[in-house]
Structures are given as structure tokens and as C-alpha cells.
Amino acid sequence: MERIEKLIDNLPPMDLMRSEKMTLVQLIIPVESAHRAISYLGELGLLQFRDLNSERSPFQRTFVNQVKRCGEMSRKLRFFKDQISKAGLLSSVHPVVEPDLELEELEIQLAEHEHELIEMNSNSEKLRVTYNELLEFKLVLQKACGFLLPSSNHAVSEERELSENIYSNDDYVETASLLEQETRPADQSGLRFISGIICKSKALRFERMLFRATRGNMLFNQAPAGEEIMDPLSAEMVEKTVFVVHFSGEQARTKILKICEAFGASCYPVPDDISKQRQITREVSSHLSELETTLDAGIRHRNKALTSIGYHLTQWTSMVRREKAVYDTLNMLNFDVTKKCLVGEGWCPIFAKAQILEALQRATFDSSSQVGIIFHVMDAVESPPTYFRTNHFTNAYQEIVDAYGVARYQEANPAVYTVVTFPFLFAVMFGDWGHGICLLLGALVLIAREGRLSTQKLGSFMEMLFGGRYVLLLMSLFSIYCGLIYNEFFSVPFHIFGGSAYKCRDVTCSDAKSAGLIKFRDPYPFGVDPSWRGSRSELPFLNSLKMKMSILLGVAQMNLGIVLSYFNARFFRSSLDIRYQFVPQMIFLNSLFGYLSLLIIIKWCTGSQADLYHVMIYMFLSPTDNLGENELFWGQRPLQIVLLLLALVAVPWMLFPKPFILKKLHSERFQGRNYGLLGSSEFDLDVEPDSARDHHEEFNFSEVFVHQMIHSIEFVLGAVSNTASYLRLWALSLAHSELSTVFYEKVLLLAWGYDNIIIRLIGLAVFAFATAFILLMMETLSAFLHALRLHWVEFQNKFYHGDGYKFKPFSFALITDDDD
């Protein structure tokens, strides 16, 4: 046993098996070099600062004004970005790199640019409002004149009132208007009109309101404006309608004007004199052309300013984010007694101490400080954060594990084994080498475009898919492997590795493939013999194969989890966990389900017809009875009795010894220790994590015993339920195979049976749709979630606590858009 332990101790450490060793460090930084030191540490990204001012609100911290300034600059940069996107311009793909700016200089530049842009926007808005008013006036003049000009025929006049055509200036007649001819005496009695323009969507409600307000004593004419007008607030083009309201009396005029104001209608005066109308129309057209020129020039000037800002926007945004992150970090530090130095604490990996020291020395030199930065290691009472160094390939698997819970510091990391077991268990459920090739192509596309996609902002689904591209790669490769074992290519078997081991006894079985097959050569060399497909015994054979394979894989993975609990206990030097947890758990699991796995392998090797259900049931009900035809090997009955007794002994072995031994150790540890503590200094008590000071609380035996009882019951029941849970491998694999067969036989082959190209194309389209969306998307997601469940629950609960917390270093590389 000692030789085995020495061999284990001498094994080289496995990458990712344990989190990086961490140390708590203290920094004493002179004020003049603090900013530069924190900046260099942010570029390095290997130190996680502790917040020494957690009791203070953000507004009570030292550098709150600098953080506010950075926040204000971030707001200005977001304003520039919005303006660039509204103008339809693109930020420069290759931004101009300026020499390093000071924060104050950048703040002045941003303020100037913002003031200039706001002024240009204000002027442009005023010009746009004026332009809109003149354009509306021009449209009102053109349309309203059509309602006021004379006509020889009343029918033509009424038709002209509702006409949508714009009345041309050349068609004006040098005569008095209809109102001047027919209602000149009435002018003295107050018959007048109001002309204006209103949004087309409001015109009907506007007319009804006028009719009710004047009790029908008005004449309302309207016509489409013929041009869309830009709304200065929303910058959208709006359809409008020109209207003319004839009324009588001052009271009606007041009401109509108020209604116009309420509906947002713009009223414009139209003179009765034709010559004046023409003159005003010419003046308005002249002003409009001038305004168009001015607006275009303003837009060009504004776009030029935005383009110049766009060249520097990326650099400025990055600089402001960094500065804000630096000051946020400085706010986590405390001043010392002299108020000349900042004191900070944080966690860093042991391997990074030299790099951090080098960065701090550079900061001291570059800031021309007379005093160096003090960097020293502290003793920690609390548990350090967990940090695994991952790459593009292993990161996705580590994220799968961390989604369940971050590993406790230096705890065995399941991600090491998840890299292989997760895609393999997925493939057991998804096994079809045709579908696997489709997944492989998708994974290769994502990996080939990795450089381009990593710099783009992707949607939530696409981002998840891209992040798991290497998981998808291994899942597809294992799916091809398992598909070759199942001999399924879109549910169709192929003679890839030679001919079948079976042949028909006579000609009658060649069509039905239901009976009469006899074995005439050695077994099919790899995977399932293609002759099983379509035979009467296909389903019983494949069910038996996949169910037993699921149990073997499940027992193997659960044993791996228990073995990892041994390595955890050994690493943390917990002999109690080895003796009273690892050993009885191994005995209990393998006495029952390890034995079942052994029976499955023996039955496969010997070709026995023994009923394993009967063997396992009567192992508990009547262990002393003769097995008869269900006996697989000599000495099976006494072995079953021994295994059953071992399983029964393992339960109290797990439950009782550990709580009582813990109680005894606690009482021995503190017996007579009260006098010994007088010789200890206060400093020793403060820094010693395993000192008596940390264990003065009374040992709660009942709590420990209940916890151990829950753990033992959970393991005993879980051994049964977890083994049954692995049968989902069989169920999902069967479902995938049957669905694939149904789509192939009932859709594709059925359509191919018709001698009609249209029916064949429809059948092919339905088959492709079902394969892509049901088998490749829904079944992939289903198998992924079930594989996730098997790892989180059945595998990790044997050894994994997952109650740690992640190492989150201060790093500029980790700053995101949300940090603005």
C-alpha cells in the first residue's frame, strides 16, 4: 500500500486537475506612481484586488470625482457613436493611433467636439423647421388656389375640390376668384376661409371635429399634398393633406384655429389676389432652393466632423474605459496613516509573482518615483479563489463545469475528464455517422472563421454556438465513431467493414428478412452487423445491446467519480474520508452494480441465455437458492452472498464511524489546550488558520451526524437511481434511431416510390427539413442536455463540492461594453 501511495505521489501533476496555487499579497504604493502601477497591472491581468472600502458607498470613496469625469466622457462618446450611426456613417475599421493623450486633454477635446456637434445639430434643426414650413406653405399655395379659382361648371368645381393633382402655376386665370365673384357682398357679412396642412392620418378626425364645433356651418375641402415632408423630431417622412375651411363669423374662426392647434395643423395665409399668389409662390420657391443648398452644406460639414471623430472613437473609448477601470480599482485601495501611500490587497497565482514584481518596478521607474512599491505575501485565513489556465479548446468544457458550480480551491477539476466523457456520452445518444458528418461540417465552418467571428458582435444563440465550437467538434467526431458502431448512416446500414456474417437459409427470407437467417462466417469485424436491420429481432437485439452498454458506461463513470473523491481526500490529507467514505462507497457500488457489469460482460463473452433480471432480483430475495440455468460461472452463488453482505456492511460503515471519530478528535484537540494558549502571541492567533481561535465554537455532534446520515442515504439511494439514470443513453439512442428510420422510410422512400419528379422533390424537401430541424437541432439539444445532466448529477456528486469562487483579476482585456 505504501509503494502505491509513493507511486501516486511521484506522478507528475496533471494540467487543469488542480486550480493554480494562489497567494494573498499586499501592495504599498506611493501616490505618485499609483495610477501607473494599477495601469500596468491591468495590462498584465493577473491580480484580483480585494475591496478594502466595502463599507463605504461609491460617493464616499477617494477617486469618486475621477470616476464621474470618466462616466461623463463615456456619455459623450456614446453620443458621438449614436450621431455617427444616425448619419449612416461607419466608424473607421483601421482607427488612427494617436500618441498617448492625458485624460485632461481628452476631456477638453471631447467637450469641444460635443459643443460643436450640438451647435451644428441645433442649427440644422432650425433650418429644417424653416424649410418644412416653406415647403408646406408652397404646397398650400398650390393646392388651396385650386379650391378658390373660378369655374364655368359647378360640377367641375366640385371635382377640382377633391382632385389630388397639383394645380400648375401656368393654369392660373387672370380673373377674380369664385369667392370674389359669388360672395363679394357676403365678405362684408364675414364669410372667410382658413387654409393649412395636416398629417394625413389625422385628417378624418380633424374634419369631424370641425363639423361638430361649427354645427355644420362650414365648407371643408382637402387634397393630398403630393410630397412627403420630414418630421424634424422623428426624422421620418410623413404624408400630409392640404385643407381649406370656409366659415362665417369671428366665433367660428376662433374655434377653428384652436382645433387646428390641438391637431398640430399648420395654418398659412393664402391671398385672394392671383398676382400676389404667384409672387409669393416664386419667393417661397427661391427661399426653398437657398435653404436646400444651406442644408446640404451643413450636412456635409457635420458628416466631415463625425468622420474625423470616427477615426479616433475606438481609441478614445478604449482609453476612457481603461481610465475608469483604473480609478474604480484605486477606490478599492486605502490610504496609509501618512496619507502618502495607498495600501491594497489581492490574490494572485504564485507563478505570476515575478511578472507582477517586474510590472511594479517598471511603474516606479516610469513615474520617476523616489520610493519603490512594496510587494509582500500575506497569510490568508479565507479560502483563495479558483483559477484554471484554459485555452480556446478547454475553455468551453471548463464553462460547462463552472455552470454547475465553481470548484473549491485546489479541488479535483471534472473538466479534465469532461473533455472526453461529455462528447462521448452525447455521441452514445446521438450515434449516426451521417448526422455526425453534418455536425462536423458546422463545427469546421465555425473553427475556420474563428478569427473573424471572434471580433464580431454575435446574437445570443450564435455566440453560444461559437463558444462551444470545439465541444461541437468532438461531439461530431464521437458521433461518427458511435454511428459506425451502430452502423447507421441516416438510419441506413452499410457493409463498410466487409460482408455480413449471416445469410438466408432459403429464398423465402430474402424479401421479408424476418426469419431464416443463419450464421455462415466470422462475426462482422466492427460494429453492428448490417443484417440485423429490418429483421424481426432487430429491436430486441439493439435494445439489449444499448441498455447493457449504458449500464457499463454508467458504472464506469460513477467509479471514476468515487476514485476522484479518493484523490481529493488524499490531496487535502483527510484520512477519515478515505477510510470511512471512499472505501465503503467503492464496496457498496461495486458489490451491486459492479457485479451486474461483470455479469453483462461474462454473458456477452460466453453467449449464455441467463436472465440477469432474475439473477439480480433473487440475489436480494433468496440469495441461498440454487441459480439453475441462470448460473454464469462456478461459485456464483457464494460470491453473491459475500457481495450482498459487503453491501450491507458498507452502509453503517459510511454512517457511524466518521461523526464519532470527529467528536473524539475535537475533544482531544481542546483537552488541556486552554493553558497552552497563554504562551501564544496575538499575532500567531491572527495568522494561523488552523489555530484554536477558529474552533472555539462548540462541536455540534447532532448536526455532523445528521449531515453524515443525509450523505450516506443520498449515496445509497443515488447508487440505484443514478445507475437507472444512465439508461437515458439507451432511450435517447433508440429514439434517435427510430425517428431517423421513420423519416427515411415513411418520407423519402415513400416519395421515391412515385414516378413523379414533383412528389420526389417534395419528399426530399420534407426529409431534409426533418433531418435539419428535428434530428440535427432538436435531437442535438436533447442529447446535449441529457449529457449535461449525467455529468452534473450522476458524475460530479460523487466528489465535487463546487462551492468555490472564480478568480476575477483586474484586466483591461476583460472590460466589456456593459462596463460603460
N, C-alpha and C positions, 0 to 999 in steps of 0.2 A: 504493500500500500504506500509506503514511504517513497519507494522508487517511482511509482506512478505520479505521486504528488510532486516529486522533484522534476520529473519529465514535463509535467504541466507547467511548473514554474519557469522552466528553461525555454518554453516555447516563445518564439518572437511575438511581440504584440501585433494584433490584427488592426488594420486601419478601420476606423468607424466603429470598432467593437466597444470602445470606451470613449466617452467625451474627453476633450482636451483638458489637461490639468490646468486649473485656474489658480490665480493668486490675487489677494486683495492688496492693492498698492495705495500709497498716499503721495500726493504731489504738493509741494510748496513752491508756488510760482510767484516771482516778483511781478508787481502790477504792470511794469513797462513791457514785459515780454509775455504777458498772459494771453493776449489776443493772438499773437503769432504762434505761441505754443499750442493753443487749442486748435488753430487752423491746421497746423502740421499733423496733429493727432487725428483730426477729421479726415485728412488725406490718407493717413495710414489705416484708419478704421479698425483698430484692434483693442480699444479701451472703452469699457462701459462705465460711465460715471454714475456715482450714487448721488441722489439729491439730498444735500445736507441742509436744504432750506424748505423741506416738505411742509413744515408747519406754517410757512408764510404764504400769503396769497400772491398771485403773479404781479400785483400792483405794488407790493411791498419789497420787491427784490431790487438788487443794486443796479442792474443794467436795464431797467424797465423802459427808460426813455429811448435807448438804442433799439430795443425790440419794437417799440412803437414806430420809430422812424423807418425801420425795415418793413414793417407792416404797411406803412403809408406808401413806401416806394413800390411794394408789391401791388398795391391797389392801382398805382399809376401805370405799372407795366401791364396789368390786366386790362386797363382802359385802352392802352396802345394796341394790345392784341385784339380787343373787340373792334376797335376802329379799323384795323388792317383787314380783319375778316369781313366787316360790313362793306368795305370799299372793294372787296373782291380781289385783294392783293394777297400774295403768298409771302410768308417770312422766308428770308434767304436760306437756301439749303446749305450754302457754304458761307457762314457768317464771318464778318470781318473781325479779326482778332486785334484788339486794341492793347496797347501797353497797360499794365496794371493801374487801375483808377483807385483813388481813395474814395471812401464812402461819401465824404462830404462833396467831392467833385461830382460824383454820380448823382447825388441828391439834387444839386444845383441844376445839372443837365436835364434831369427828369422833370423838375419843376418848370424849366424854361419850355421844354417840349410840350408839356401838358398845357401851359398857358397859351402857347402858340396854337395848339390844336383846338382848344376850347374857343379861342377868339375866331379862328377860321370857321369852326362849326357854327358859331353864333352868326357870323356874317353871312355864311351860306344859307342858314335857315331864314334870315331876314329877306335875303334876295329871293329865296324860293317862295316865301309867302307873297312877296310883291309880284313875282312872276305869275303865281297861281291866280292872284286877284286880277291882274291884267288879262290873263288868258280867259278867266271866267267872264270878265267884262266884254271881251271881244265876242265870245260865244253868245252872250245875252244880246248884244247888239245885233248879231247876225240873225238869231232866231226870233227875238221879240219883234223885230221890224216886220217879219212875215205875218205876225198877228195884227199889226197896226196898219199895213198898207191897204189901199182901196182895191175893190174888185168889182167887175161888171156883173158877176153872178154870185148870189149868196151861197149857192152850193159849193162853188169853187173856193169861196172864202172859208167856209166851214172845213172843207177838205184841207185847205192850207194850214188851218189852225192845228190840225192833228198830224201834219206831214212831218217826216223825220229828215227831210232834205234840208241842207243848209242853203239859205237864201243868198244868192250871189249879189255882190255889190253892183254888178252891171245891169241887173234887172230892176233896180230901183227906178221909179217913175217920178218925174218932177211934178207931182200933183199933191194936193192935200191928202192927208190920211183919212181913213174911214171914219175915225172919231171926229176929225175936224169937219168932215162933210155932214155927217149924220147927227152928231151930238154937240155941235158948236154951241147951240143955245143951252144945252144941258151942262156945259162946262161951268157956266155961271151958277148952276144949281149944285155943283160939287161932284160931277161924275169924273173919276180919275182912275189911274191904274198904277200898280206896283210890279216891277219886273225883277227877276232874280234867278238864282240857280240853287239846286238842292241835290243831295245824293239820291240816286235812282231808287234805292231800297226804301227811302222814306217818303217818296212822292205820293203814294196812295194814301197813307195815313195823314200826310200833310193836307191833301185835298179834302179829306173827310172832316178834319178839324176845322178848316176854313169854312166849309159849308155849314157846320153846326154853329160856329161862332157868329157868322153873319146871317144865320137862319135862311140860307139860300139866296140872299141878296148879293150875289157876286157872280162874275163870269170867270171861270178858270180855264186857261189854255196852257198846254205843256207840249214840249217836243224834246227828244233826246239831244244832248249836247253834241254828239258826234265825235268827241275826243275824250280820252281818259285823262284825268288830272291826278297828279301825285299828291297824296296826303303827306304834309310835312312832318307829322308826328310818327306815323307808321311806315312812311316811305313806300307805301303801296299805291298802285294805280287804281283810281276809283271812278266808276261810271256816274255821270251826273245828268240831271234833267233841267232844262230851262223852262221857266214858268212866267206867265203874265196873269195878274189878277185884276179884273175891273170891278170897281166898287163905287159906292156913293156915300159921302159923309165922312166927317173927321173921326167920329167914334169908330167906324168900321176900319179906318186907316190905322188907328192906334192898335186895335185888336189884331189886325193882320200883321203888323210889324212885330208885335210881341210873340205871335205864333211863329213867325219866321225866325226870330231869335231863339225860341225854345227848340226848334227843329234843326238849328245850325245852318239855316239857309242864308245865303249871301244875297243882299239886295243891291241892285245897281240902277242908277237913273238913266232912262233912255229918252232923249229929247224927241219932241214931236216933229221938229223940222228935219226934213230929209237931208238937207245940206249939212246941218250940224251932225247928223248921224254919220254921214260919210267922213266928215272932217275928224270926228272923234275916233272912228274906226281906223283911219290912217295913222293918227297919232299913237293909238294903242299898239298897232302892228309895229310901228317904228320902235317904241319902247320895248316891246317884246323881243325884237331882234337884238337890241342892245343888251338886254338882260341875259339873253341866251349866251351871247359872247362872254359877258362877265362871269356867268355861272360856270361855263366851260373852263375859263381861265382859272377860276377859283378851285375847281375840282382838280385840274392838272397840278396846280401848286400844292394842294392838300395831298394828292397822291404821291407827289415827289417827296414831300416831308415824311409821309408814312413809309415810303420805300427806304429812305435813309435811316429811319428808326428801325425798320425791319432788319436791316443788315446787322444791327448791334443788339437786337432784342434778346436773342438766345444768350449771349454773353452777359448782358445786364441781368437777366432773370436768374442765371446760374450764380452770379456774384451776390445778388441780394439774398437768394436762398441760403447761400453759404454763410453770409454775414449774420442772418437771422438765426441760423443753427448755432453759430459760434456764440452769440450773445445769450441764446437760450441755455447753452451749456455753461457759460460763465455764471449765469444766475443760479446754477446748482452748486457753485463753489462758495466758500465762506472766507471772510477776511480774518486774518490772524489778529492778535492783540495789538500789534503796532500799526495796523491798517495799511501796511506796505506790501503785504504778500497775500495771495489767495491760496486757500487750502482746499484741495479736492481729494476725493477718494473714488476708487473704482476697481473693477475687475478686469484682468487681462490674462490671456493664456501665457503659460510660463515660457513657451517658445518665442513669444513676442517681446519679452522684456528688453532684449538687446536693441530691437528695432525702435521701441519707444524711447529708450535712452538716447539713441542716435538722433531721433527727431527732436527731442527736448534740447539736446546740445546745439543743434542747428538753429533752433528758435532763439536760444540765448545769444548765439553769435550774430544772427541776422538782426536782432533787435538792439545790438550794442549794449546789452545789459552788463552792469558791473558785477551783478550777483547771479550765480548759476541757479538752475532749478533743482530742487532736492527731490529725489525719487527713491522711495524705500518701500520694502514689503512689510505688510502688517499681518498680524494674526487675526483670523476670522472666526467668529462664533457661528454665524449663519451659513447655510449651505450655498456654495457658489452656483453661478448659472451654468447651464449646459451648452456646450459649443462643439459642433461637429464640423470638420472641414470637408465640405462636399464640392463636387464639380457638377457640370451640366448633366452628367449621366446619373449620378447618385442623388442629386438634389430632389428629384420628383419622388423617389422612394422614401427619402427622409421626411418629406412633407406628408406622405401618406401616414407614416407612423406618428408624426407630430400632431396630425389632425385628431388623433385619439387622445394624446397627452404627451407633453414633452418629457423626455427621460429624466429620471433623477440623476444628480451629478455622479458620473462615473458608473452608472448602471449599464448593464449589457444592452446594447442597442439592437432592437429587432430588425432595423433597416438592412443590416448586413445580410440577413437570410431572406428578407422580403424581396431583395433584388432578384432572387431566383424563384422563391416559392410563390410569390404573388402572381407573376405572369404564367407560371406553370399550372397553378390551380385554376386560373382563368381559362387556360387552354384545355384543361380536362373537361370543362363545361362547354367550351366553345368549339371543340375539335372538329375542324373541317378544313382541309388544306386549300380548298378553293376560296373559302371566305377568309382564311388566313392570308392568302396572297393579296386579296383586296385590302385588308388592313395594312399589310406590309407596304403596299404602294402608297397608301395615305401617309404612313409614318415616314417613308423615304422622301416624299414631297416636302413634309414639314421640316425634316432634317436638312434637306438640300437648300431650302430657303430660310434657314435658321438666321443667317446674318441679317437679311432684310426684315424678316418678321420681328426680330428682337428689338428693332428700333421703332417699330410702328405701334400705334395705339390700337389694340385689338378689342373686339367685343368680349363679353364675359365668357361665352361658350368657346369662342375661338382661342381666347387666352388660356383657358383651362386645357384645351386640346393641345395647344402649342407647348404648354408647360409640361405635359405628360407625353411628349413625343417619343422619348426613349422608353417609357413604360409601354407605349403602343407598339414600339419596335419589337421588344422582347415578347409581348403578348402575341403578336402576329407570328413570330418565329416559332414559339412554342405551340401555337395553334396549328401551324403547318406540320410540326412534328407529331402532335396528337392526332391530327387528321390523317396522317399517313398510317398511324397505328390503327385507327378506326376504319381506315380505307374508305374515306368519304371525300368526294370532290363535288360540292353542291349536291350531296347525298348520293352521288353515283359512284359505285366501286370500280376500281381499275386493277388490271393484272400488272402492276408495276414491277413487282419482285419475282416474276415467274408465273407459271401456271398454277391453277387451283389443285389442292390435294384431293378433291372429290370429283367423281364423275357419275353419270346416270347409270343405274342398273339396267334399264331398258329404255326404249324410245318414248315411252309414255310420260316420263318425268321431265323431258327436256323442255316442254312448254309450261307445265304447271309449276315446276320447281317446288313441289310441296312434299314429295316423298321419293324414295328410291335412290337417294344419293349414297354412294359407297366410297370409302377412302381407298385410294389406289397408289398413293405416293407419300413421300415425307411431308410433314406439315408445311404450310405456307411460311416462307422464311421470315417475314416481318409484318406484324400487324394481323388484322382480321382477314381471314380467307374470304375472297370476293363471292364465293359460292353461298355464303350464309345469306347474302342479300336476296330477298324475295322468297326465301324458304319458309316453311311452316314454323320452324324452330328458331327463326331469326330473333324475334323479340325475347323469348326466354333466355337464349344464349347471351345476347348483348346485355340484358338486364342483369343476369348473374355475373357476367364479367365486370361491368361497370360498378355494380353495388359492392362486390368484394374488393375491387381496386380502390374504391372510395374509403372503405374501412381501413385498408392497409395504409393509404396516404394519410388518413386522419390520425391513426395511432402513431405513425412515424413522426408527424409534426407535433403532436402533443408530447411525445417522448423528448423531442428536441427542446420544447419549451421547459420541461422539467429539468433536463440536463443544463440548460442555461441558468435555471434557478440555483443549481449547484455552483456554477462558476461565479454567480453573483455573491452567494454566501461565502465562497472561498475568497473572493476579492475583498469583501468587507470583513473578513475574519470572523464570521458568525458560525461557529461550530454547532450551535444549537439548531440552526436552520438546516444544516447538513444532516444531522443525526435524527432530528425529530420532524423534519418536513420533507427534505429531498428523498431520504431512504424509504419512508413509508409510502410516499406518493408513487415512487417508482414501483414498489412492490404491489400496491393496490391496482394501479393501472395495468401493469403487465400480467398480473395474476388473472385478470379477467379478459381484457381486450387484447393484450399481447398474446395471450394463449389463443384467442379467437383468430388472430392474424396468423399464428403458427398453423392452426388447423386449416385455414384457407390455402396456405402455401403447400401443405402436405397433400391436401385434396387435389390441387392442381397438378402436383408432380406425380401422384400415384394414379390419378384418374378414378378415384374412389367415388361411389354413389352415396356416401354417408350424408345424412341430413344434419347440417350444422345447427339449424334451429333447434332440433330435438336434443342435440348434444349439449348446447348452452343452457337450454331451459331445465333439463333434468340434471345438470351439474349442480343446480341450486335446490331443485325439488327433491331429488333422490340420488345423491352423489354415490351411494354404495351399490346401486343397481347395476346389473350387467348391461353393457352397451350394445351387445349383439352385433348386428350388421353395421351399426354406426361407429364401430371401433376402427380408428385410422392407423393406430400403431400399438405395439406391445407396451403394457404398463400405462396405458392412458388413464384408466380409472383411478389407480392410486395417485397419479400425478394430479388429476383433477381435485382429489380430496385435499392434497397438500396445498395446491394453489388457492382453494377456497378458504382453508384455514389461515393461510398467509394474508389473504384479503381481509378476513375478519379481524385478525390481529392488528393489521395496519391502521384500522380506524381509531381504536383507543391510543395507539402509538402516536398518531398525529394529534390527538385531542388533549391528553392528560399531561404528559411529562413536561412540555415546554412551559406552561404557566407556573407549575410548582417549582421548576428549576429557576425560573426568573425571580420568583419570590425569595427563594433561598439565597441567590446571588445578591439580591438587593439588601437583604438583612445582613449578610456577611460584609458587604461593602461599607455599610454605615455603622456597624457594630464597633464601638470604641474609637470611631474616627473624629468625634467631636473635640477630643483633646488634641489630636494631631493637627487640626485645622488652625490652632492658635499659632503654630510656627510658620504658617504661610503668610506671605505678604498679600496685600490687597491687589497688587498688580498681577500676581500669579493667578488669583481667583478670577480676575477680569479676562485674562487672555487664554485660560485653559478651557477648551471647550468641553472636555470630559471631567471637569472638576466637580467636586461635591456640591458646589454652589448651584449647578444646573440640575441637580437631582434631589434638592431638599424637599420637593413635594412628596407627599406620602404615596407609596406604591399601591395602586388600586388593583388588587388581585381580581376582584369580580369583573372589572372592565376588561382586563387582559384575558381572563378565562372565557368571557362571552365572545370576545373578538376571535380567540383561537377556535372556539366552537363553531362560530359562523364560518370561518375559513375552512375548517375540516368538513362541515356539512356541504359547503359550496363545492369543495373539490370532489367529494364522494358522488353527489348528485350530478355535478358537472362532467364527471368521467363518463357517465351514461349518456347524458343529454348532448354533450359535445361530440361523442362518437356518432350518435344518431344525426347530429347536425351536419357531419361530413357527408351524409347520404345525399345532401343537396348537389354534390358533384355528379352523382348518378342521375338525379332527377333532371337537373338542368341540361346535362349532356343528352339524355333521352329526348327531352322536349325540343332541343335544337335540331337533333337528327330527324325527329318526326315532322317538325314544321318544314324543314328543308325538303323532306321526301314528298310531303303534301303539295308544296309549291311546284316541285319538279314534275310529279306525276299527274296531278289534277289541273295544272295550269299549262305548263309548257308542252308536255306530251299530248295532252288533250287537244290543245290548239294545233299542234303539229299533225294531228290525225286528219285534219280537214285539208282538202286540196284547194285552199283559198288563201292567197297571199295576204289579204286584209286580216282575216282571222288569225293567221300565223303571226302577223306583226302585232296585233292586239295582245295575243297570248304572250309574245316575247316582252312587250312593254309591261304587262302586269307582272310577269315573272321578275323582270329587272327591278320594278318598283318594290315588290315584296322583298326581294333579296336585299336591296339597298336600305330600305327604311325599317323593315321588321327584323331581318336576320343580322344585318350589319350595324344597325343603330340601336334598336330596342334590345336585341339579344346581347349585344356587346355591353350595353349599360347594365343589363340584368346580371350577366356573368361577372362584371366588374364589381357591382355592389355585393354580390354573394361572396366573392373572393375577399373583399374588404371585411365583411362580417367574420369570415373564418379566421382572418389574421387578427383582427381587433379583439374578438371574444375568445375563440377556441384556442388560439395560439398564445397571444400575449398575456392572458390572465394567469398563465402558469408561472410567470416570472417577472412580469413588467409592472412597475408601480405607476410610472407616468405622471408623477406629481412634482416634477421639476419645473424650472422656468428658463426660457430661452436667453441666450447671450445676445444682447442687443447693443452692439458697440456704437459709439458716436462716429458716423461715417458719412462723408459727403455723397458717396455712391448710393446710399440708401435713401436719400432725400427724394421725395416724390412731389407731384403737383399738388397733392392734398395738403402738404405742409405749408403752403402759402397762407 
